[in-house]
Amino acid sequence: MKKLTRAPNLITAHHWMNVLSTAGIACELHNRYLSGAMGEIPAEQCAPEIWIPDDRDEALATEILNRARNGPASNAKAWRCQQCGEMLEAQFTVCWQCGTARDPLHDE
């Protein structure tokens, strides 16, 4: 079990956990209830933390979270949905029109 990162708040922590889970990386949220103890416990010790049970996932999980934090590169290209043909901007991972997930192997 290894601590991967500390999140600034619970909403962000849950988002990052969803991103990791979607990528097939098991993770756990720690300190989810400590925000109420802030003041009694130092603030940096109350922040939500994401832990991964398998240390071998650390490099991939770190890369995935970095992409989630930073979004697509400024020169990232739009992509075409393989299901309905809709053109979508690079930051979208699911087609807004039909709900099909982006297939990075077939991007235009």
Backbone bond lengths (Angstrom), bond angles and torsions (degrees), N, CA, C in turn:
res aa  C-N    CA-C-N  psi(-1)  N-CA   C-N-CA  omega(-1)  CA-C   N-CA-C  phi
1 M - - - 1.446 - - 1.532 107.74 -
2 K 1.329 115.51 131.54 1.461 119.74 -176.00 1.522 110.19 -139.38
3 K 1.337 116.09 136.73 1.459 119.62 175.53 1.517 108.63 -73.43
4 L 1.328 116.37 124.17 1.449 121.89 -179.26 1.522 111.40 -88.46
5 T 1.333 116.58 -48.99 1.463 120.11 -177.26 1.516 110.73 -162.74
6 R 1.301 114.44 166.54 1.456 122.66 174.14 1.521 106.57 -111.96
7 A 1.318 117.45 133.01 1.465 122.05 -178.95 1.537 110.02 -98.21
8 P 1.326 117.23 152.65 1.464 119.62 -179.68 1.529 113.35 -72.09
9 N 1.343 117.45 -22.46 1.469 121.24 -179.72 1.530 109.07 -162.22
10 L 1.334 115.82 171.47 1.462 120.30 -177.10 1.523 113.53 -67.60
11 I 1.323 117.30 -35.50 1.465 119.66 -179.90 1.526 110.05 -62.57
12 T 1.319 116.25 -46.91 1.464 120.69 178.60 1.522 110.45 -63.96
13 A 1.324 117.22 -41.80 1.465 120.79 179.35 1.527 110.96 -59.27
14 H 1.328 116.84 -44.57 1.469 119.61 179.41 1.528 111.17 -66.29
15 H 1.313 117.09 -38.26 1.467 119.71 177.10 1.526 110.04 -61.26
16 W 1.329 117.08 -48.07 1.454 120.60 -179.54 1.522 110.97 -62.50
17 M 1.318 117.36 -38.06 1.472 119.80 177.42 1.521 110.50 -64.34
18 N 1.333 117.52 -40.18 1.466 120.52 177.19 1.523 111.15 -62.35
19 V 1.335 116.34 -41.86 1.471 120.52 179.03 1.528 109.86 -61.98
20 L 1.329 117.11 -45.24 1.467 120.65 179.86 1.531 111.48 -66.23
21 S 1.314 116.90 -43.06 1.467 120.48 179.91 1.518 111.19 -62.60
22 T 1.333 116.73 -39.78 1.463 120.86 177.88 1.522 110.81 -61.72
23 A 1.343 116.76 -32.83 1.463 121.54 178.82 1.534 111.88 -82.37
24 G 1.333 117.22 0.14 1.460 120.73 178.06 1.518 114.52 85.86
25 I 1.331 116.91 17.20 1.465 120.67 -179.33 1.527 108.84 -102.40
26 A 1.318 115.83 118.84 1.463 121.13 178.13 1.526 109.24 -68.47
27 C 1.327 116.46 139.55 1.458 120.31 178.93 1.524 110.15 -153.19
28 E 1.315 114.84 161.80 1.463 121.71 179.68 1.519 109.00 -131.37
29 L 1.327 115.61 148.08 1.456 121.31 177.04 1.526 108.72 -102.40
30 H 1.303 116.17 123.52 1.461 122.27 177.44 1.530 108.98 -112.50
31 N 1.306 116.72 156.34 1.470 124.96 178.01 1.529 112.47 67.18
32 R 1.295 118.21 26.93 1.467 119.93 -176.43 1.520 112.38 -67.16
33 Y 1.312 118.96 -23.83 1.463 121.05 -176.75 1.523 113.43 -109.52
34 L 1.305 118.64 6.30 1.462 120.37 -175.05 1.527 114.68 -81.52
35 S 1.327 118.81 -9.59 1.466 118.88 -178.68 1.531 111.15 -59.96
36 G 1.313 117.88 -29.13 1.461 121.61 177.38 1.515 113.16 -69.92
37 A 1.309 117.77 -17.13 1.465 121.62 -179.83 1.521 112.13 -94.21
38 M 1.332 117.06 -0.41 1.459 120.32 -178.80 1.525 108.98 -59.26
39 G 1.288 116.31 132.93 1.460 122.58 -174.09 1.514 109.96 107.78
40 E 1.321 115.59 -44.91 1.460 121.07 173.70 1.526 109.46 -80.16
41 I 1.333 114.66 -34.99 1.463 123.29 177.95 1.523 106.30 -117.65
42 P 1.336 118.76 142.18 1.467 119.77 178.11 1.528 111.89 -53.98
43 A 1.338 116.15 141.23 1.468 122.60 -174.89 1.526 112.42 -55.22
44 E 1.338 117.55 -40.98 1.470 119.07 -177.38 1.525 112.32 -66.69
45 Q 1.322 117.87 -19.51 1.459 120.81 177.47 1.531 112.53 -88.72
46 C 1.332 116.77 -8.09 1.467 121.43 -179.32 1.523 112.97 -96.72
47 A 1.315 117.63 -9.42 1.464 120.81 -175.77 1.525 110.63 -66.91
48 P 1.340 117.13 144.28 1.465 119.97 175.57 1.529 110.39 -63.27
49 E 1.311 115.93 141.45 1.466 121.49 -179.63 1.527 109.71 -124.50
50 I 1.323 114.86 143.96 1.464 120.72 175.82 1.523 107.56 -107.13
51 W 1.308 114.61 125.42 1.457 122.70 -179.83 1.524 109.18 -116.83
52 I 1.331 115.60 147.04 1.467 120.64 175.72 1.536 108.27 -117.10
53 P 1.332 116.58 135.85 1.471 119.18 -178.81 1.521 113.71 -73.41
54 D 1.334 117.36 -25.77 1.462 121.18 -176.86 1.527 109.45 -111.68
55 D 1.328 116.09 109.86 1.474 121.17 -178.53 1.528 112.66 -57.94
56 R 1.328 117.34 -24.58 1.466 120.38 -179.31 1.530 112.35 -66.92
57 D 1.324 117.26 -18.02 1.467 121.34 179.10 1.526 113.15 -85.13
58 E 1.323 117.78 -2.71 1.462 120.72 -171.68 1.529 113.38 -59.85
59 A 1.313 118.90 -48.74 1.466 121.01 -176.73 1.523 111.04 -62.23
60 L 1.328 117.26 -47.23 1.459 120.76 -179.87 1.529 110.66 -65.37
61 A 1.319 117.13 -44.01 1.467 120.75 -179.92 1.526 111.21 -62.21
62 T 1.321 117.42 -40.24 1.468 121.28 177.95 1.525 110.48 -63.35
63 E 1.312 116.58 -43.33 1.466 120.75 179.01 1.533 110.74 -63.07
64 I 1.316 117.20 -43.81 1.463 121.66 179.83 1.522 110.81 -63.09
65 L 1.329 117.29 -43.05 1.469 119.98 179.15 1.526 111.61 -67.67
66 N 1.315 117.32 -36.23 1.467 119.31 176.57 1.522 110.83 -61.84
67 R 1.330 116.85 -40.89 1.471 119.96 176.88 1.525 110.80 -66.20
68 A 1.331 117.21 -38.24 1.466 120.70 178.62 1.527 111.16 -66.11
69 R 1.319 116.88 -36.63 1.468 120.94 179.53 1.528 112.04 -71.25
70 N 1.322 116.05 -40.31 1.465 120.83 -171.14 1.517 114.73 -95.95
71 G 1.321 118.36 -18.52 1.457 120.83 -177.03 1.525 110.48 73.85
72 P 1.330 116.77 -173.12 1.462 119.88 -177.49 1.523 111.49 -71.70
73 A 1.320 115.83 157.39 1.468 120.95 176.63 1.528 109.21 -62.31
74 S 1.311 116.43 153.62 1.466 120.63 -177.34 1.525 112.26 -62.73
75 N 1.323 117.44 -23.25 1.464 120.66 179.80 1.538 112.53 -101.98
76 A 1.338 117.36 14.14 1.466 121.03 -179.21 1.526 110.41 -64.54
77 K 1.314 115.34 140.82 1.459 121.61 -176.60 1.528 111.74 -88.67
78 A 1.310 114.65 153.67 1.462 121.10 172.39 1.528 108.60 -66.49
79 W 1.312 116.89 163.21 1.459 121.02 179.79 1.517 110.02 -133.15
80 R 1.321 116.08 155.82 1.464 122.37 179.99 1.526 108.99 -106.22
81 C 1.318 115.56 129.92 1.464 121.74 177.34 1.527 109.29 -64.32
82 Q 1.323 116.22 128.91 1.466 121.32 -179.38 1.536 112.03 -72.65
83 Q 1.329 117.07 -18.74 1.464 120.86 -178.70 1.531 112.10 -86.28
84 C 1.357 117.24 -51.87 1.464 119.76 -172.63 1.526 113.94 -114.79
85 G 1.341 117.71 -8.81 1.457 121.02 177.69 1.518 115.13 85.41
86 E 1.320 118.43 2.27 1.466 122.10 -179.86 1.526 110.52 -65.18
87 M 1.340 117.29 138.00 1.471 121.61 173.88 1.521 108.40 -87.39
88 L 1.335 116.67 132.32 1.458 122.31 -177.56 1.517 110.21 -128.67
89 E 1.320 116.21 149.61 1.457 121.22 177.19 1.520 109.92 -70.63
90 A 1.325 115.62 158.38 1.467 122.25 -171.83 1.524 114.08 -59.67
91 Q 1.327 118.44 -31.17 1.464 119.69 -175.45 1.524 113.73 -72.54
92 F 1.328 117.45 -14.15 1.463 120.49 -179.31 1.526 110.60 -87.17
93 T 1.338 115.73 134.28 1.462 120.54 179.64 1.524 111.90 -106.67
94 V 1.329 116.15 -7.82 1.461 122.35 178.66 1.523 107.48 -134.16
95 C 1.315 117.05 139.45 1.462 121.88 178.32 1.519 109.63 -65.55
96 W 1.332 117.00 126.52 1.457 120.66 -179.61 1.528 111.58 -70.06
97 Q 1.311 117.15 -22.67 1.465 120.13 -175.64 1.532 112.54 -84.86
98 C 1.333 117.10 -45.44 1.474 118.37 -174.75 1.530 113.78 -119.01
99 G 1.335 118.51 -8.49 1.458 121.07 176.58 1.514 115.13 84.66
100 T 1.329 118.28 7.48 1.457 121.31 179.86 1.530 110.03 -75.59
101 A 1.334 116.91 134.95 1.462 121.67 179.17 1.540 109.70 -71.14
102 R 1.309 114.40 147.05 1.461 121.60 178.07 1.528 110.07 -63.73
103 D 1.312 116.74 137.37 1.446 121.83 175.66 1.534 106.49 -109.84
104 P 1.349 118.09 100.67 1.454 120.77 -174.60 1.528 113.62 -61.98
105 L 1.314 117.99 -18.12 1.470 120.18 179.04 1.518 112.62 -76.00
106 H 1.348 116.72 -17.21 1.461 120.26 -176.82 1.523 113.23 -119.08
107 D 1.337 118.19 19.80 1.471 120.44 179.16 1.518 110.90 -64.45
108 E 1.319 114.20 148.39 1.471 119.47 174.80 1.502 108.73 -91.66
